[in-house]
């Protein structure tokens, strides 16, 4: 609760430009990231881990 009191808006000088944002969006690989996240959350051992 106290940490929320210290949260402030980000200064606009730290915002990304439209060109930077477009470049980062091109670099994203949503399918691969999602698959890795599911594997990481579930693990490879499944029944053996129990």
C-alpha positions as CSV (number, residue, x, y, z in Angstrom):
1,X,0.0,0.0,0.0
2,X,2.8,2.4,0.8
3,X,4.7,1.7,-2.4
4,X,1.7,2.9,-4.4
5,X,2.1,6.3,-2.8
6,X,5.5,6.7,-4.4
7,X,4.5,5.8,-7.9
8,X,4.8,8.8,-10.2
9,X,4.1,9.3,-14.0
10,X,7.0,8.6,-16.3
11,X,8.7,11.7,-17.8
12,X,7.9,12.2,-21.5
13,X,11.6,12.3,-22.3
14,X,11.7,8.6,-21.7
15,X,8.8,7.8,-24.1
16,X,9.7,5.9,-27.3
17,X,9.3,7.6,-30.7
18,X,6.9,6.2,-33.2
19,X,9.9,4.8,-35.2
20,X,11.3,3.0,-32.2
21,X,8.0,1.6,-31.2
22,X,7.4,0.3,-34.8
23,X,10.9,-1.4,-34.8
24,X,10.2,-3.1,-31.5
25,X,6.9,-4.4,-32.7
26,X,8.5,-5.9,-35.7
27,X,11.0,-7.7,-33.5
28,X,8.3,-9.4,-31.4
29,X,7.7,-13.1,-31.8
30,X,4.5,-13.7,-30.0
31,X,4.0,-17.4,-30.9
32,X,7.5,-18.4,-29.7
33,X,7.2,-16.4,-26.5
34,X,3.8,-17.9,-25.7
35,X,4.9,-21.4,-26.2
36,X,8.0,-20.9,-24.0
37,X,5.9,-19.4,-21.3
38,X,3.5,-22.3,-21.3
39,X,6.4,-24.8,-21.1
40,X,8.0,-22.8,-18.3
41,X,4.9,-22.7,-16.2
42,X,4.0,-26.4,-16.7
43,X,7.5,-27.8,-16.7
44,X,8.7,-30.9,-18.6
45,X,8.2,-33.5,-15.9
46,X,4.4,-33.4,-15.5
47,X,3.4,-36.6,-13.7
48,X,6.9,-37.5,-12.6
49,X,7.1,-34.2,-10.7
50,X,4.2,-35.2,-8.5
